[in-house]
Amino acid sequence: MSDATPSFFTDTASRTSHTIHGVVPERVAIPTSQAAVATVMHHAAQQGWTVVPWGGGTHQLIGAPPTRVDLVVSTAALTTVLQHEPNDLTISVEAGMTAGALRAYLATHGQMIPIDPALPDQTTIGGMIATAADGPRRAQYGLLRDMIIGIHVVEVNGQPSRAGGMVVKNVSGFDMMKLYHGSYGTLALITAANFKLIPIPPARGSVLIGCPNLTDALTIVDTLMQSQLTPVACELLDATIGRQVGIDAAWTVAVGSEGPEPSVERHIRDATALASTIAATVDVRRMTVHDQLWRTIADASAASPMADGDVLLRWATIPALVGDVLARIAAAGTRIGGAPVIHVRASTGCGYVCLKGLDTAEKDAWIDALPEVIAVATTDNTLARYWHAPAGGADVMQRIKAEFDPQGRLNPGRFVV
């Protein structure tokens, strides 16, 4: 590790462009290599500075405002493909690469990581791991944590650390990748990650089923989930998001399929037949039009940019209780306001509610009305809470945090621990 003092930006433009919940950092560092990240973090440790990791900034409004920001460390310059083994279907990339750039690179090799976050051209790989960001295709492929086979981080004291490797069936050592996944920058700064890849499916298609009411939409979803079909995505969209994808209905069920052409065509045929059992409209999208559809749907969960009165609630339940949660969302919308815009990863039970024009008391009332809320994105610095309290294991999380960051200098005050 170099003993040279790293460069920091203290000009107004650099600092204000990295504002977090209204808190302007004292300085910003944009290291150009993983070794430079270690140098920056080592210097910050010597100075006793608090540190906030920054990727694309698309998730910085999630969670509570920081108690103090001495230094923001941006991964904007860490955009290199470190190693790609096309025949082994593995890749290692630096954490500042965006999901969109990685998608474009892999497409030239006929491969992909099936991740579809909101705002892919801004959202970084490191940010996705740190915030456990999801996308519509989690229904089939799971979360990013299921695709990571190795990770590189720099600890709070500047010590580089790594886990896993470039082998898909790597079972040696602790599975640290899953520990960092969803840690919101409180345990270490992620600098690179290794992933397993899959070939781009030869055929892709979607069916959009416009339903006149929520009951019919939930019936469609339930029937699909109990059938032999295995869609890569099954989303439930309210009228606002439905209109964004060209469907004029109270609710839209969006069913996506990818794989061999016979399989995709069967999904389209069976989903269309299912829609005919109710008074539903049907629209079929294939290939590039299918791709654009799911990017529009993925962007509906974007946590940035956000006006002062807006709030995004991420909630989770079991799929069987989605209807109950949606009924309480409708009741809260009538009672509290906020013009809720809703979409749900119906087969996994994860959903999002976007609300507009609310004051602090009304936002708190919404969170009280939905105990299923697990994370809140807002510019409001005065909410009663920004996270759902962990149902269990909070003491374990606190002990882990104490081991990794005993002085509490990483993302202080932002996460649940």
C-alpha positions in Angstrom: 0.0 0.0 0.0 1.4 3.4 -1.0 2.0 5.9 1.7 1.4 8.8 -0.7 -1.4 11.1 0.3 -4.3 10.5 -2.2 -6.0 13.3 -4.0 -9.4 14.7 -2.8 -11.8 17.0 -4.4 -13.0 19.8 -2.1 -14.5 22.1 -4.6 -18.2 23.0 -4.3 -19.3 21.3 -7.6 -17.7 18.0 -6.6 -19.1 18.1 -3.1 -22.6 19.1 -3.9 -22.9 16.6 -6.7 -22.4 13.9 -4.1 -24.9 15.3 -1.6 -26.7 12.6 0.4 -30.1 13.4 2.0 -29.1 17.1 2.0 -25.8 16.3 3.7 -22.8 17.7 1.7 -19.6 15.7 2.1 -16.4 17.5 3.2 -14.4 15.9 0.4 -14.7 13.4 -2.5 -12.3 10.8 -3.8 -12.5 9.1 -7.2 -9.7 6.5 -7.1 -8.7 5.0 -10.5 -7.7 1.5 -9.3 -8.5 -0.9 -6.6 -5.0 -0.2 -5.1 -5.9 3.5 -5.0 -9.1 2.7 -3.2 -7.1 0.9 -0.5 -4.8 4.0 -0.2 -7.8 6.3 0.1 -9.4 4.1 2.8 -6.1 3.8 4.7 -5.7 7.5 4.7 -9.3 8.0 5.9 -8.7 5.5 8.7 -5.7 7.4 9.9 -7.7 10.7 9.9 -10.7 9.1 11.6 -13.0 10.1 8.7 -16.5 8.7 8.1 -16.8 7.2 4.6 -19.8 6.8 2.3 -19.3 4.6 -0.8 -20.8 6.0 -4.0 -21.5 4.1 -7.2 -23.9 5.6 -9.7 -25.9 7.5 -7.0 -29.2 5.8 -8.0 -29.7 4.3 -4.5 -28.4 7.0 -2.3 -31.9 8.1 -1.3 -32.6 4.7 0.3 -32.3 4.8 4.0 -31.7 7.4 6.7 -29.7 10.5 6.2 -26.0 10.1 7.3 -25.0 11.4 10.7 -21.8 12.7 9.2 -20.0 12.6 5.8 -16.3 13.3 5.9 -15.5 11.5 2.7 -17.4 10.1 -0.3 -15.4 7.4 -2.2 -16.8 7.1 -5.8 -16.2 4.0 -7.9 -16.9 6.0 -11.1 -13.4 5.3 -12.5 -13.5 1.5 -11.7 -15.0 0.3 -15.0 -12.7 -2.4 -16.2 -13.5 -6.0 -17.2 -10.7 -7.7 -15.3 -11.2 -11.2 -16.6 -13.6 -12.9 -18.9 -13.6 -16.6 -19.6 -16.3 -17.1 -22.3 -15.9 -20.9 -22.4 -16.2 -21.2 -18.7 -19.1 -18.7 -18.6 -17.5 -16.5 -15.9 -16.5 -12.8 -15.7 -14.8 -10.5 -13.2 -15.6 -6.7 -13.4 -14.8 -3.7 -11.4 -17.6 -2.3 -9.2 -18.0 1.0 -11.0 -19.1 -0.6 -14.3 -22.8 0.0 -15.0 -25.2 -2.8 -15.5 -25.9 -1.3 -19.0 -22.2 -1.3 -20.0 -21.8 -4.9 -18.7 -24.9 -6.0 -20.6 -23.6 -4.4 -23.8 -20.1 -6.0 -23.4 -21.5 -9.5 -22.8 -24.0 -9.2 -25.7 -21.0 -9.2 -28.1 -20.2 -12.6 -26.8 -23.8 -13.9 -26.8 -23.8 -14.0 -23.0 -25.5 -12.2 -20.1 -26.0 -11.9 -16.4 -29.8 -11.9 -16.0 -30.0 -8.7 -14.0 -32.4 -5.9 -15.0 -32.2 -3.1 -12.5 -33.8 0.3 -12.8 -31.7 2.9 -14.6 -29.1 0.3 -15.9 -27.0 3.0 -17.6 -26.4 4.7 -14.2 -26.7 1.8 -11.7 -23.3 0.2 -11.0 -22.5 -3.4 -10.2 -21.1 -2.5 -6.8 -24.2 -0.5 -6.0 -26.5 -3.3 -7.0 -24.7 -5.7 -4.7 -24.6 -3.3 -1.8 -28.3 -2.5 -2.0 -29.6 -5.9 -3.0 -31.2 -4.3 -6.1 -33.6 -6.6 -8.0 -35.4 -6.7 -11.3 -38.4 -8.4 -12.9 -36.4 -11.5 -13.9 -35.7 -12.4 -10.3 -38.8 -14.6 -10.7 -36.7 -17.1 -12.7 -33.1 -16.3 -12.1 -33.1 -15.0 -8.5 -31.1 -12.1 -7.1 -27.6 -10.9 -7.9 -26.4 -12.8 -4.8 -27.3 -16.1 -6.6 -24.9 -15.1 -9.5 -21.9 -13.9 -7.6 -19.0 -16.3 -7.4 -16.3 -13.9 -6.0 -15.9 -10.5 -4.6 -13.2 -7.9 -3.9 -13.6 -5.3 -1.2 -11.5 -2.8 0.7 -12.1 -2.9 4.4 -12.6 0.3 6.6 -8.9 0.3 7.5 -7.8 0.2 3.9 -7.0 -3.6 3.9 -8.0 -5.3 0.6 -9.9 -8.5 1.0 -11.4 -11.0 -1.4 -13.6 -14.1 -1.3 -14.6 -16.8 -3.8 -13.0 -16.9 -7.2 -13.6 -17.6 -10.9 -15.0 -21.1 -10.4 -18.7 -21.6 -10.4 -18.7 -24.5 -8.0 -16.4 -22.9 -5.5 -17.2 -24.2 -2.0 -14.1 -23.3 -0.1 -14.1 -20.8 2.7 -16.9 -18.5 4.0 -19.5 -17.3 1.5 -18.7 -13.6 2.1 -20.4 -12.6 -1.1 -23.8 -13.0 0.5 -22.7 -11.1 3.5 -21.8 -8.0 1.5 -25.0 -8.4 -0.6 -27.5 -5.9 0.9 -25.1 -4.5 3.4 -25.6 -0.9 2.1 -22.0 0.0 2.3 -21.7 -0.6 6.1 -19.2 -3.4 6.1 -16.7 -2.6 3.3 -16.3 -0.8 0.0 -16.9 -3.2 -2.9 -14.3 -2.8 -5.7 -14.9 -5.8 -8.0 -17.0 -8.9 -8.3 -17.0 -12.2 -10.3 -20.2 -13.7 -11.8 -21.4 -16.8 -13.5 -22.9 -16.2 -16.9 -25.6 -17.7 -19.1 -26.0 -17.6 -22.9 -28.5 -15.1 -24.2 -31.7 -17.0 -24.9 -32.5 -17.5 -28.6 -36.1 -16.5 -28.2 -37.9 -13.9 -26.0 -41.5 -13.0 -25.7 -44.1 -11.5 -23.5 -47.9 -11.4 -23.0 -49.5 -8.3 -21.5 -52.9 -9.1 -20.0 -55.1 -6.1 -19.3 -57.6 -6.9 -16.6 -60.7 -4.9 -15.6 -60.1 -5.3 -11.9 -57.6 -6.6 -9.3 -59.5 -9.8 -8.5 -59.2 -10.9 -12.1 -55.6 -9.9 -12.2 -54.8 -11.9 -9.1 -56.7 -14.9 -10.5 -54.5 -14.8 -13.6 -51.4 -14.7 -11.5 -52.4 -17.5 -9.2 -53.4 -19.7 -12.2 -50.1 -19.0 -13.9 -48.1 -19.9 -10.8 -50.0 -23.2 -10.3 -49.5 -24.2 -14.0 -46.6 -25.9 -15.6 -45.4 -22.6 -17.1 -42.1 -21.1 -15.8 -42.1 -17.5 -16.8 -38.8 -15.5 -16.3 -41.0 -12.6 -15.0 -44.5 -12.1 -13.8 -45.4 -8.5 -12.9 -48.6 -7.0 -11.7 -48.9 -3.4 -12.9 -51.4 -0.8 -11.9 -53.2 1.5 -14.4 -50.5 4.2 -14.3 -47.6 1.8 -15.2 -49.9 -0.2 -17.5 -50.4 3.0 -19.6 -46.6 3.4 -19.7 -46.3 0.0 -21.5 -49.3 0.7 -23.8 -52.1 -1.1 -21.9 -55.3 0.8 -20.9 -56.7 -1.3 -18.1 -57.2 -1.2 -14.3 -54.5 -3.8 -13.8 -52.0 -5.5 -16.2 -50.4 -8.9 -15.7 -47.1 -8.9 -17.6 -45.7 -12.4 -18.3 -42.2 -12.8 -19.8 -40.6 -15.9 -21.2 -37.1 -16.6 -22.5 -35.5 -19.7 -23.9 -35.9 -22.1 -26.8 -38.6 -20.8 -29.3 -41.0 -23.7 -28.7 -41.0 -22.9 -24.9 -41.5 -19.2 -25.5 -44.4 -19.8 -27.9 -46.0 -22.2 -25.5 -45.9 -19.5 -22.8 -47.4 -17.0 -25.2 -50.1 -19.5 -26.3 -51.1 -20.6 -22.8 -51.1 -17.2 -21.2 -53.2 -15.8 -24.1 -55.7 -18.7 -23.6 -55.8 -18.0 -19.9 -56.6 -14.3 -20.6 -59.6 -15.4 -22.7 -61.3 -16.8 -19.6 -62.0 -13.3 -18.3 -62.8 -10.0 -20.1 -59.1 -9.2 -20.7 -57.2 -7.6 -23.4 -54.0 -9.2 -24.7 -50.9 -7.8 -26.3 -47.9 -9.9 -27.3 -44.4 -8.5 -27.6 -41.4 -10.4 -29.0 -37.6 -10.0 -29.1 -36.4 -6.4 -29.1 -39.9 -5.1 -28.3 -40.0 -7.6 -25.4 -36.6 -6.3 -24.2 -37.8 -2.7 -24.2 -41.0 -3.6 -22.3 -39.1 -5.1 -19.4 -36.6 -2.2 -19.3 -39.6 0.2 -18.9 -41.1 -2.0 -16.2 -37.7 -2.2 -14.4 -37.4 1.5 -14.4 -40.7 1.8 -12.5 -38.8 1.0 -9.2 -36.1 3.7 -9.7 -35.3 5.4 -6.4 -33.8 8.4 -8.2 -34.4 11.2 -9.1 -37.1 12.1 -6.5 -39.0 15.3 -5.7 -39.2 16.5 -2.1 -42.7 15.2 -1.5 -42.1 11.8 -3.1 -41.4 8.5 -1.5 -40.7 5.0 -2.8 -41.7 2.1 -0.5 -40.2 -1.3 -1.1 -42.2 -4.1 0.5 -42.1 -7.9 0.7 -44.5 -10.6 1.7 -45.3 -14.2 0.6 -47.0 -14.4 -2.8 -50.2 -15.7 -1.3 -50.6 -12.5 0.7 -50.0 -10.0 -2.2 -53.8 -9.4 -2.6 -54.1 -8.5 1.1 -51.2 -6.1 0.9 -52.7 -4.4 -2.2 -56.1 -4.1 -0.4 -54.4 -2.2 2.4 -52.4 0.0 0.0 -55.7 0.9 -1.6 -57.2 1.7 1.8 -54.2 3.8 2.8 -54.3 5.7 -0.5 -57.9 6.7 0.2 -57.2 7.6 3.8 -53.8 9.3 3.5 -53.4 10.2 -0.1 -50.2 10.1 -2.1 -51.7 8.8 -5.4 -50.0 5.4 -5.1 -48.4 3.9 -8.2 -47.9 0.2 -7.7 -46.1 -2.7 -9.3 -45.5 -6.1 -7.8 -43.1 -9.0 -8.6 -46.2 -11.1 -8.3 -44.5 -14.5 -8.2 -42.0 -13.5 -5.5 -44.1 -11.2 -3.3 -41.8 -8.2 -3.6 -43.5 -4.9 -4.5 -43.0 -1.2 -4.9 -45.3 1.8 -4.1 -44.4 5.3 -5.4 -46.1 8.1 -3.6 -46.2 11.8 -4.4 -46.9 15.1 -2.6 -46.8 13.9 1.0 -45.6 15.6 4.1 -43.6 13.9 6.8 -46.5 12.9 8.9 -48.3 11.3 5.9 -45.2 9.4 4.9 -44.9 8.0 8.4 -48.6 7.1 8.3 -48.0 5.1 5.1 -45.1 3.2 6.7 -47.3 2.5 9.8 -50.1 1.2 7.5 -47.7 -1.3 5.7 -45.5 -3.3 8.1 -44.3 -5.2 5.0 -42.2 -2.2 4.1 -38.5 -3.1 4.2 -36.9 0.0 2.8 -37.8 3.6 2.1 -36.4 6.0 -0.5 -37.0 9.7 0.1 -35.4 13.1 0.3 -37.1 13.6 3.7 -34.6 13.8 6.6 -37.2 13.8 9.4 -39.1 10.5 9.0 -39.7 8.4 12.1 -38.0 5.4 10.4 -36.5 4.4 7.1 -36.3 0.7 7.6 -38.4 -2.1 8.8 -36.9 -3.4 12.0 -35.4 -6.8 11.4 -37.8 -9.5 12.6 -34.9 -11.5 14.0 -31.1 -11.5 14.0 -30.6 -7.8 14.7 -28.1 -8.7 17.4 -26.1 -10.8 14.9 -26.1 -7.9 12.4 -24.9 -5.6 15.2 -22.0 -7.9 16.1 -21.0 -8.3 12.5 -21.0 -4.5 12.1 -18.9 -4.2 15.2 -16.3 -6.7 13.9 -16.0 -5.1 10.4 -16.4 -1.4 11.4 -15.8 -1.1 15.2 -15.7 2.7 15.1 -18.8 3.0 13.0 -17.2 5.0 10.2 -18.8 3.4 7.2 -22.1 4.9 6.1 -22.9 6.0 9.7 -26.6 6.2 10.6 -27.9 5.1 7.2 -28.7 1.4 7.7 -30.5 -0.6 10.3 -27.2 -1.2 12.2 
